[in-house]
């Protein structure tokens, strides 16, 4: 009987610890790896520094739910610290802004919004849902950062110079001019997409259009809300410093901060440095 009581007590204690850990995780009390200092730090400790920034990029592998939970940790931490958060989305085209506004306002039926999400993005809604629901519950603005599909398709086929002035919009001249690390990523993406005899330079320019558009649309936020902190949710390739942050630097003196998710064997403190990101999100689950 005594052993049974001890086992029960042990199980209860374990449950309490697990519940406490889950609560802390949900509240954003999790760690990051600071690539500047080489130290593991609580996310809460770096939030005051993030409040001084203007654009925060949080990378993801699109189909990995844990990465989206990590993005939500950053958003929640900034929001609860009093930042005027605006969430920028690679997943939505700029032309779909009305749908996002209605979602945040709570004036669109979930089924209609789900259909719009599917139209904009090819990855499961379930993985992104917690971020979107948190934004709606707290009335945090969400903005579409992407360009129409036909723009990137046209550039991939005929290069940036094939676009008309109207199609280019606010985009300055785009060329396949990137640093060595980002070029390796683009070549890897080009190979992974099996583009056959497609022109690599045009494919690269299509990636640059994507990066440039996200930078331009994020910077436009400050025209109406100079105190905003724009949190950009995008793939790890676009989030790294040589991608969207580089396009931001070319256009404005606006500080950026980059978070990448820790991915064992791929994105770790030993495989990336400050040239790639500022922090790694740890213990993602």
C-alpha positions, 0 to 999 in steps of 0.5 A: 500500500505504501508503495502504491501511495508513493507511486501515486504521489510520483505521478501527481508530481510529474503531472504538476511539473508537466503542467507547469512546463506547458504553462510556461511554454504557452506563456512564452517562457522559453529559451533562445540561443543568442548568436551574438553572445553564444549563450542560451537566454530566456526569451523574456530577457531579450524582449526589451531589446526587441521593442527597440527594433522595428521589423522582427522576422521569425522563420519557419518550415511551413509544415512544422507545427512546432515552428508556428508555436515558436512564432506565436511565442515571439508575437505573444511576448511582444504583444504582452510587453506593450508593443504595437505588433503588426503581423506580416504574412508571406502566406497571403498576397497583398490583394487579399488584405480585405480578407485579413482585415475582416478576420481580425475584426471578427466579421468573416465566417470561419469557412470563408476565411479558411477558403481564402487561406487555401487560395493563398497558401498551399500548407495546412490551415491547422498548423497556422490556426493558433497564430491567426486565432491569437491575432483575432482574439487580441485585434492584432493587425495582419497584413499580406506581404506577397505578390500575385502568383502571376508576377512570380511566375512571369519573372521565373519564365522571363525575368524581372525585365519582362514586367511592365511598370504597373506590374513592378509597382514599388519594386526597384530594379531586381537582379540576382545579386546576393551573398554567397550563403543565400546563393547556395540556398537559392541553388538548393531550392532551384534543384529541389523544385526540379525546374529542368531547363528553366533559366536559373537567373530568372528563378533567382530573380523570382526569389528576389521579387518575393523578398523585395515585395515582403520588405516593401510591404512591411516598410509601408506599415510605418507610413501609417503607424511609425511606432509599429513592430512588424513581425514577419512570418516567412520561410527560413530561406526568406527570413535569413539576413541575406534575404528579406532583411537585406532588401529592407536595408537597401531601402531604409535605415530600419533595424531588423531582428531575425529568429530562426527555429532550431532544427537538429542537424540543420539549423543549430548553434554550430551551423549558423552564425550572426551572418544568418540570424540573431537568435535561434528558437530552442525547445520547439515542440 
